[in-house]
Amino acid sequence: MSIMGTRVVRTEDPVFLSRGATYTDDLTDERLNGALHLTLVRSPLAHARITAVDVEAAREAPGVVAVFTGADVDLAPALLFAGANPGMVRPWLATDKVRFVGEPVAAVLTEQVYQGQDAADLVEVDYDPLPAVVDPRAALADEVLLFEEVGTNLAGGFGHDKAFDEHLFDDCDVVVTRDIVNQRLAASPLETRAAAAVWGDDGRVTLWASTQNPQSARDEIAGWLGIDAALIHLIAPDVGGGFGAKIGADPEFALVVWLAKAAGRPVRWAETRSENLTGMLQGRAQLQTITIGGNRDGDVLAYRLDILADAGAYPRLGVFLPFFTRQMAPGVYDIPKVESRARTVVTTTTSTGAYRGAGRPEATAAIERAMDLFAAEIGKDPAEVRKRNVVPPDAFPFETKGGAVYDSGEYAKAIDRVLEGAGYAELRAEQAARRERGDVVQLGIGVSAYVEITGGGAFSEDASVEVHPDGTVTVLTGTSPHGQGHATAWSMLASEHLGIPIEKITVKHGDTDLIPRGSGTMGSRSLQTGGVAVHQAAGELVELAKRRAADVLEASVDDLEVAEGAVTVKGTDTSVTLAQLAEKEQLKVDTVFDSGAPTFPFGAHVAVVEVDIESGKAVVDRIVTLDDAGPIVNPLLAEGQRHGGIAQGISQALLEEVVYDSEGNPLTATFADYAFPSAAELPSFTLLDMATPTNLNPLGAKGIGEAGTIGATPAVQSAVIDAVSYLGVRHIDMPTSPLRVWEAINAARGESGAGSDSSEGAQQ
C-alpha cells in the first residue's frame, strides 16, 4: 500500500512537545561560551539628522565590554535589494541621519543580556528633527526627501514609464473606479529575529540565524561584508515561524558577524517583541486604484490596476513585490484588455518585504473587489458574474494579459463546488429575510475566486538521499522549514521509493556546510521543487541500487524490483537489502530538480459574516474554502497550511494593521495595540477538496502554503460590505474594524442611502 496521500502524523512533533525546540536564542553550543550580548540603541525619531553621539557613559556601565557607533564600522552602506534605486543604501549603524523609528544608531556589547538595555539608555544621541513622510502619496510628491542626494523618493517601479491607454474603456457600457487600501501588516512570528556568531581560528565564521533560506542568507551577508561566501558557515536551528519576513538575511545578522570579529569574542543577539514590531520587515502596504469596465450582461471587457507601494525607509524585497501583483492582476478571469503599473516609494517607516502571499494577495484583493463593484453596478449576483468571466478549462495552458502562463485550472468548477458547499441559495434567502425583518444583526456573504503563482523565480532545488549500512536513511534538502512539516513529507517521499519506514529516515536541512546549495522555503515552493527533488533522488537511488544488486544477485536489472528496503528478483525470494549494498559501497544519490516554470494553484472561498449594524462589529460565522494545489502528499499537513493561511486572511480583513502617526511614530508596537485573532475568535473551517494536477513536475503538485491568505481576505472583506450594502455602503477598506463599519453605515444613512464608503475612492 502506498504511503502517498495518507494522513501521516508529523514526525517533528514529539521533540517539540517534549524536549522543546532549539531556537537561535536557546543555543548552548560550546563555541558560544562567553558570548557577548548585543543591544542596539535605536532611534526614537522617524526622520532626523544626527548631530552628536556620546557613548562614554555607556562604556563605563557595568558589564559593558564595547560600544560601537556608525563611525566605528568600516563597512560601506549596503543596497539591501539589488533592484532598488542604487542610491538608497542603509548604513549598518546610522551616522548622519535616521530614517525610521527603530533604526540602529549604536551597538552595545555586554557580558550579560540584562546589562544591555541599562547601558544602551546611557548613550546620548543629539537629533535635529526633520519632517516625516508616512503617506506614500506624499512621498511621491518628493517634497520631503529621505535621500537628498538621490533627488527622489521613487525606489522602483514596473510599467510606470508609459502612459495608460486613454481608450481602454471605450467599448464599455459600465465603468467603475475606486481607490482601495491593502494595509501594512506585521508578520509577527512567534520567534523574533535572532543571530549568534563566532569566528574560528581557520578564518571562517559560524553564524546561527533564524532564517527561511540559509544559503541565500549566507551569500547576502558575504556580499555585504565583502568576503567570500565560503568563509561563512550558516546554520538555521529550529525557526519559529517566518511568513516571508525571514527570507534571506537581515542587516543585523551581518552586524553580528562584524561585531564578533571586532570584539574578538562570540556575539549573540535576539530582539524583543517591540523591536520586532518596529524593525522586522512588514508586508502588503499598497494603495491601489482599480478601474473595471464591461457591459450590462456581465461581461468584463477591461481592467486597470494602478499600484503605489510603500517600501519603507530602505528598499528591500518590497520594492519588487508589485511585479507579482501586476503579473497576477487579471486573477482567474479572461479579460480582453488589462493594463497596470506600479510605483514604489520610500517613506519614514519600517522597510517592507514578503508576507504570506507576497504580492499575490494584493492582486487578488484588487480584482475581487473590482468584480464585486462591477456586479453591484449592473445589479447582478457577484458569483454569477465571476463564473461568466473565468478562464474556461479547455484554454490551458493560458497566457494572461498580465504575462503569466497558467498551467491548469478548473475555475468555474471550483466556484460551483464552494457555492454548493456553503448553501449559497439558502444563505441569500436568509439574508433577504433578515433585511425584511430589520434585524440588528445582518448577514453578509462574500465570494472570492483566486489563482496564485507558486515557486515563482525559484524553480530548482537540490536534494540527496543516502542509505546507510544500518538500514537508516538520510535525506538532505535545500528547503528550510519553519513549521511546514518537511521532515514528515520528505520522509514519505523517500519511503515510497525505498520501502523503508519513515521512522528510519532523517531529514536534514539548514546547514550550509552540509548542504551548500539550496533555495530555501518561501513562495509555496517547497513540495513542487524540494519535495520533487527528494522524490527524484529516491527514484534515482532505486535505479542505482538495482544496478549494483544485479551483480550481487547475478540477475538482469530489468528483473529486479525494490520493496521493503531490499532489491528482489521478481517472482523469487532472492534479494539483497539496501543496507547490505551500502556496506559494500556508499549508496547515495545527489540530484537537482528544475521545473523550469512556476505552477498556478487556485481556489474559491465563501465567507459568511454577521454584522451588528448598531455597533459595526463583524464576526465570521462560517468560511467554506476550496484550495486546489494538485495531488496531496499528506492531507494532514496540507490542511494545517490551509488553516493557518485562512486564519491570517481573516485577520487581515477584520483586524490587522500597522499604524503610524503623522510624525512617523509606530502606534502598534506591542501586541496590546497590534490586533490579531486567537482560535477563540475564529470559526471552524470547512475545507473542500479538488485536485487539478500540473504537468510541470512528476507529482503534479502545486503550492498550498499561501492559499488561505489569498482567498480568505477578499471573501471576508466582501462579506462585511455585503452585510451593510443594502444601507447604501459601497466599500469599506481593510481592516473592516467596528469603527470603520459603523462610520460607513452612518455616512450612508447621512446621504439618504445614496452610497458611501470608508475610503477616498470614487464611483462613476
N, C-alpha and C positions, 0 to 999 in steps of 0.2 A: 504494500500500500504506500502511495506517495505521501510524503510529509508536506508537500506543497499545498497551500490553500487551507491548512488546518490551523486551529487556534492554539498554537504552542505558547505556553506561558513564558513570560520574559525570563531569560536565564540571568539577566543582570540583577534582578530584584532581591534575591536573598542577601547579597552583600549590602545593598543599600538599606535593607530593612533590619539588618543585624549589626555588623561592624560599622556600617555607615560609609559614605563616600569619602574619598580623599581629594578635596579641592585644593587649589593652589595655596590658600592661606592655612591649610592643615598640614602642609608638608613638614616632615621630620627628617628629611634626608640629612645624613651626617655632614654632607658638604655645606649645608646651611647653618651648621653650628656657629654661633657667634654672629649671625647675620644682623646687620643694622636695619632699622625700620625707617622707611621713608614717609614723611609727612609733607604734603605740598601746601605752601602758602598760596591762597587763591584770591583773585581779585574780587572785591565786593562791588565793583562798578562795571557796567556793561561797556563803557567806552570812555577812555581817559588816557592822557599822556602820563607816563611815569617820570617824575622829576627827581626822585631820590629813593634809594633803598638802603636802609640801615639794618644790618644783621648782627651788630656787635653784641647787643644784649642777649640775643638768641644763642650766640656761640658760647656764652658763659652760663647758660641754663643747665640744670642737672641732666646728665645723661647725653648731652649733645656731643657728637663726635665731629660733625662738619655741617656747615651751611653753605649752600651754593646759590648764586644768582645767575641771571642770564649772561652776565659779563664773564662768568667763570666757565661757561660751557663752550668748548671750542668746536662746535658743530654748526654748520650753516643751516639757516632756517629751511624747512622742508616743504615742498609742494606735496600735500598729502594725497592728492589724486591727480594722476598724470594728465587727465583730460580737462582739468580746470584751467582757468586763466593763470598763466605761469607766474604772474607777479603776486599772487595771493598765497604767500608762504607763511608757515607758522613757526615761530621760534620755540625752542624747547622749554625755555623759561622766558617770559615776556621781558623785553628790555626797554624799548622806547614807548610802547603803547599796549594797552589791553583792549580786547575787542568783544569780550562776553563775560558775564558774571561767572566766576569759577575758573577763569584762565590761570594756570600756574605762573607764579611770579618768582618763587624761591623754593628750594628743596632743603628740608631739614632731615638729617640722619641722626637717629638716637639709638642708644643701647636697648631700650625697652619701648614697646609701642606706645604705652601710656604717656611717655615723656614727650612725645612728638607734638601734640597739639598745644601743650603749655609753651613749648619753645617757639612754635610757629606763631603764637599770639604775640610774641615779643619782637617779631620782625616788623619794622616800621617802614611803610611804603607811602610816599607822598604822591598823590594823584592830582592832575589837573583835569577836571571832568570835561568831557566832550558830549555833544548831543548823541543820544541813542537813536537807532533806526531799527524798529521791530517789525513794522508792516512791510512786506515785500513790495507793495505798490509804491510806498515812499522810498524804499531803497532803489527802485528802478528809476526814480527821478534824479538820482545822483546828486542830491542837494547836500547830503551828509555822506562822505566817503569813508569807508573803512580802510582803504589802501589809497592814500592820496597820490602816491607815485604811479599807480595804475590808471587813475583818472576815471574809473567807472566801478560800479558795484556789480556789473554783469559778470558772473563767474563762468557761464557757458550757456549753450543753447542748441536746439535742433530745429531746423526749418524756419528759424526766425529771421533769416536774411532775405526772405522774399515775401511779397505781399500776398494776402489772401485773395482768392478768386471772387471778385465782386458779383459774378454771375452764378455762383454756386447754387443759389436757391431760386433761380428764375423759374424753374418748372414746378415749383411747389405751391399748392393752394394754401397750406398752413405752415407757418414758421414760428417756432418758439425759441426764445433765448433766455438764458439765466446765468447769473454768477452763482457759483456754489463753492463751498469750502471743504476740502479734505484735510481735517485738522492735524496739527502736530501731535504725535504720540511719543510716550516714553516706553522703551522696550521692557524695562522693569524685570529682568531675570532674577531668579531667587539669589543666585550668586553674583555679586558685583564684580567689577574688574579687579584683577589681581595679577601680580607677577613676582618672580624671585630670580635672581641671577647670581652666578658665581663664576669667576674666571679661573681656569686651571693653569697649571704650570706649563702645559703644552701650547698656551696661547689661544686656546679655544674657550668660549663661554657657554655654559649650560644655562638656559633660560626656561623656566617653567611659567606658563601663562595660560589664562583662561581664554581660549580662542576656538573658533569653529574651523579654522584652517591653519594648522601648524606650518605646513610647507610654505604657503603664501606669506604667513606672518614672518617666518624666518627670512625670506627673500626681501620683504619690505623693510624689515629692521636693518638688514645688511646694507641695503641701499641708502637708508637714512644715515647710518653710521659711517658709510664709505669703506666697508670691509667686505671681504669675500664671504659669501653665504656659507661656505664650508667651515668657517670658523664659529658658526652658531649651531649649537645642538639645542633644538627647541622641543620641549615636552609639554603636551597638554594633558594634565591629570584629568580627573573627573571634572566635567564642566556643567555647572548648574544653570543651564539654560542660556540661550543667546538671542534667538528670534531675529537674527540678522545683524544685530548691533555688535556682535563679536566676530564678524567676518574679518579675517586678516589681523593686522596689528593696530595697536593704539600708540600714539606718540609717547605715552607714559612708559610703555614697555621698553622702547629704545632708551629712554632716560634712565630707567632702572639699570640697564646694561652699562650705560656710560658711567653712572654713579658708582657701580660696583668696581669698575676699573679705577676710577678717580680716587675712591676711598681705599682701595686695596683690600676690601672685605666684601663678603656677600651682602646683598641688599634685598630686602623684601618690601612689598607694597600691596596693600589692599584698601580700596576706597570704602567710605561709609555710604549708607543709603542716600543721604542728601547729596554727597559728591556724585553719586551715580546718576541721580535725577537731574543734576545740573551739568555734568561733564560727559556722560556717555552719549554716543550717537543716538539721535532721536529720529523718528520716522514720519512718513507722509508729508505734511506741510506743503500742500499745493492749493493755490487759488485757481479755479477753473472757470472758464466761460464756455458754456455749451450752447450750441445752436443746432436745432434739428428741424427738418422740413419734410413734407410729404403731401399726400392727397388725403381727402376725407374718407376714402375707402380703407385707409390704414396702411398704405404703402409708404415706407420711409425712403425718400429719394436722395437726401443729402444730410451730411452731418459734419459739424466743425467743432474742434476742441482746441481751445487756446489755454495754455498752461503757464502759470507763473509760479515757479517753485522756489522755496526758501532753502538755501544751502547752509544757513548759519554763518558763523564768523569766518571759518576756514573751510573752503570747499573740500569735501570728501566724496564718498560714493554717491551721496545725494545729488551731486551735480549731474550724474549720469542717468539716474533712475527715470527721469522723464522720457528717455529714449524708449523704455519699455511701455510707458503709458501711451506714447504715440503709436508704437507698434501694435498694441492691443486695443487701440481706440475703437474699432468697429465692434468689438465683442463677438458675439455669436451671430451677428447679423450680416446679411448680404446687401450692403448699402451701395448703390451705384456710384455715389460721389462722396468722398471723405477727404478732409484736409485737417491738418493740425500743425501746431507749432509749440515750442517750449522755450522758455527763458528761465534761467536760474540766477538768482541774485544772492549776494552775501548780506547778512543782517547782523546786528549785535546780539546774537543768540547762540545757543549751543549748535554745533555742527550736526547736519543730518546725514543719514545713511540708510541702509536697508532695515526694514521692519517687516516681519512676516507677510510676504507677498511682493514687497519691494517694487513699486511702480505698476504692478498689475492690478491690485485692488483699486488704485486710484482711477485706472482706466474703466474698470467695471462699474465703479460707483458713478462715474460721469455718464456713461452710455445708458445705464439702467435708470438713472434719474431723468435723463432725456426721454427715454421711452415712456416713462410714466407721465411726464409733462405733455408729450405728444398725444398719448392716449386720452388724457383728460381734456385736451383742447378739442379733439374731434369727437369726444363723447363715446369712446369705445372701451371695452374691457381691456385692461393692461396685459393680461395673459394672452388674450387672442391677438392683440397687436404684436406681441413678441413672436408668437408662433407663426404669424403671417410673414415675418421678415427674416427668419433664421436661415442660415445656410442649409440647403437640403442635403440629405445623407449621400446622394449619388454624386455630389460635387467634389468629393475629396480625392486626392489632396487639393486643397483650396487655397489659392493665393488671395489674401485680403487687400483692401485698399490701404491698410497700414503697413504692408510689405511683408507680413508673416505668411508662411505656408503651413496651414493647419493639416496635420497628418490624417486625422479621422474624427468623426463626430456623429452623434445622433441627437441633435439639439431639441427638435420638436418632441421626440420620444421622451427625452428627459423631462421636459416641461409637463407633458401629459401625465407621466408617471407621478411626478411630485404633486400635481394638482389633484389627481385621484387619491393619492395617499393622504393628503390634507383634508379631503372632503370639501373641495373648493366651493361647489354649488351650495352646499349646506351652510358654509361659512358666510357666503354672501347673503343668504336668506336670513341668518341670524343677525347679521349687520343691519339689514333693512328693518328688521323687527325692532332692534334697539333704537334705531333712529326714529322710527314711527312712535315709539313709546316715550321718547325724550329722556332715555336713561342717562344718568350721570356718568356711568362707565360705558364708554363706547368701544366698539370692536374695530380694529384695523387689520387689513390683510395685505401683506406685501409679497410680491413675486419678484424673483431675480433669476436671470439665466446668465451663465458666465462661461468663458473659456480662458485658460491661462497658459502661459508658456513656462515649461519646467525644464531645467537643465540648460537654460539659455546661456551660451557662451562658454560652457564647461562640459563639453561632450565626452571627454575621455577620462578614464580612471585606471589606476594601477591596482593590481592585486596579486597575491601569491598564495598558494596552498601547498602545505608540506605534511606528509605522513611520516611520523616518527617510528623508530623501532619498537616502542612500547604500545603502538596502536593508537596513540593520540594524534590529533591534527592541529596544526597552527595555521590560521588564516591571517595574512597581513593585508590591510586595506588602506588606501589613501583617503577614504572618507573619515570624518572625525565626529562621532556622535555626541550629542549633548541632551540625551533623553529619548531619542528616536527608536532605540531597540535594535541597533545594528548587530550586536553580538548574537542576538537570537535569530534574526533573519538571515544573516550571512552564514551562521552555522547550519540553518535549514537548507540553504542553497548548496553548501558543500556536502551535507549529509545525503541530499537527494542523489547526488552522483556517486558518492563513495560507499553509501550504505553503512556508514559509521555513525553511531548515536551522537546526538548533539552534545550530550554530556561529556564526550571525549574531545570536543572541538573548542579551541580557544581562539578568539578573535582579538588581534592586537592592532592598535592604531595610535596616532597622535605622537609619534616619536620620530623626529626627522633623521636620526641616525639609523634607526631600524627601517624606516620607510622614507627614503629621501624624496620620492616623487609622490604627489597627490594633490587633489584639488579641493579637498575639504567637503564640508556639509553645509549647503545653503541652496536656495533656489529650487527646492524639492527635487534635487538631482540624484540623491544617493542611490536609490534602488536601480534606477534606469541606467546608471553609469557604474557606480561602485559595486552594487549588488550583481549586476550583469557581469562585471569583471570577475567577481568571485565565482559565479556560475560558469563562466568561460574557463577560468583557471582549473576548477574542479573537473570540468569535462576534458580538458587537455591532460590533466594528471591521470585520468582514467585511461586515455589512449597511451600515455607513456607507460603506465603500469602493465597494460596488455602487451605492449611490445617487449618489455623486459620479461614478463611472465611466459611469453611464447617460447623463449629459450629454456626457461626452467622446466616448463611443462611439456616441452617438445611438441608444441601444437601451433597451428596457424592462428595468427591474430584474429582472423575472421571467425574462428571457432570459440573465441573467449568472450566472457561477459564478467562484469563487476557487480557484485551484490554482497551486502552484509560485510563489507570490509575485506573481501577476498576476490581474487581473479579465479574463475572456474571455467573448465572446459564444458561447453554447453552439453547438457544431457548426461553428464557424468558427475562423480563425486571428487574428481581430481581437481585440486585447487592449491593455490598458494596465497597466503594473506598479504595484504598491502604492507603490514608491519614487517613480515619476513623479507619482502622486497626491499624495504627501507634499511634492513640490517646489512644487506649486501652493498647498497649504494644509495646516496641521498635521493629521496623520492620527493621532488619539489618542482613546481612549475611557477614561473613568473609570467605575467601576461598584462596586456593593456587592451582595454575595450574602448572603442571610439564609435559612437553612433553617427557622428558627422552632422547631427542636427538635433534640435530640441523636440520635445513632444508637447502636445496640447490637450491636457485633460480638461474636462468640462463638467457642468452640472447645473442644477436648478434648485432653488430654495423657496419655501413658502414660510413666512413668519406670521404668526397670529399674535396681535398685541392688544392689550386692553389699556385705554387711556381715560383717566379721570378728568373730565373736562372742567371741573371746578379747580383742581389743583395743578393740572398739567402733567401729573405723574403717569409715565408709561411703564407697563410691565409686560414682558414677553411671556405669553401663556403657553405657546407651542412653537416649535420650529421643526419643519419637516424638510429633510435635505436629501438630495441625490448627488453624489460626487463620484463621477466615473473616471477612474485612474487606470483602466485596463484590468487585466487579471491581478488578483491579490495574492501575495505570497503568504501573509499571515493576517487574517481578518482582525485579530485582537489588536495588533499594532496599528493597522490602518484605521480602525475605529478610534483608537486613542488619539491619533493625529487629527482625525476629523473632529472629535470632541474639543480638543484644545483650540483648533482653529475657529470653530463655531463660537466658542466662549469669547475669544478675543474679537471676533467680528461683531458679536452682540455688544461687547463692551465699547468698541469704538462708536457704534451707532447711538448708544444711550449715555455713556458716562465719560470716557477718557478724553482728556485734552490738556496739553501742556500750555500754560498761560504765562505771558509776560506782561508787566505793566508798561506804560509809555516810556519809562526810563530804562527798560531792559531788565528789570528785576524779575526773577522767576517767582511766580506765586504758587507753584505746585512742586515744591522741592522736598516734600515729605509725603508719606502715604496718608497722612491726615488730610492733605489737600489734593492729591492726585488720586482720583477715584477709579477703581475697577472692581468687578464683582467677585464674590466668593461663590462657592457652589450653591449656597442658600438663596442667592438672587437669580439663579438660572433654572430654567425648566429642564425636564428630561428631553433628550434629543431623539427624534425619530429619524433613523438612518435607513434610507432606501438604497438598494444596490443595483448597479448596472455595470457591465464591463465591455468596453469597446477597445480592443487591443490596437496598439500601434505596430507598424511593420519595421520600426527603426531599431528594435532590439529583439533578441530571441525569446525573451519573457513576455513581450507585448506590453510591458509595464510603462506607466507614466507616473508622474509625481503626485503625491497626496498631501504633503506636509502643510501647504498653504491654502488648500481648497476652501476651508471654512472661513478664513478671514476675507476671502474674495467674494463668496456667495452670500454669507450671512449679513454682512454690513448693509448692503443696499436693500436687502429684503426687509430688515428691521426698520431702517430709516423710512422706507416706503410705507410700511405698515403703520408707523406712528403718524405720518402725514395723512394716510388714508383714513385713519380713525376720525380725524377732525376736518377732513376735506369738505364734508357736507356743510360746514360752517363758513366756507369760503377760503380756507387756508390752502395755499398752493405749494408752499415749500417751507421747510424748517431745516436749517443747517445742523450738521452733527457737531457735538453730541446733542441729541434731542432731549435735553435736560428738562425737568419740570418747569423751570423758569422760561426757557425758550418756547416750550409748547404753550404755556399759559399766555405769554406775550403774543404769540401768533394768533391764538384764539381771540384774545381781546382786541388785537389790531383788526382782525377780520370783522368782528362784531361792530367795531367802531366805524368800519367802512360799509356797513349795511350788507355784508356778505359779498362785496364786490371782488374780494380776493386779496389775500395778503400772504406775507411770508416773513421769516425772521432773518433774511439776508438783504443784501443790497441789489439783488437780481431784478430783472425786469422781464415782463411778458408782453409779447406783441402778437 
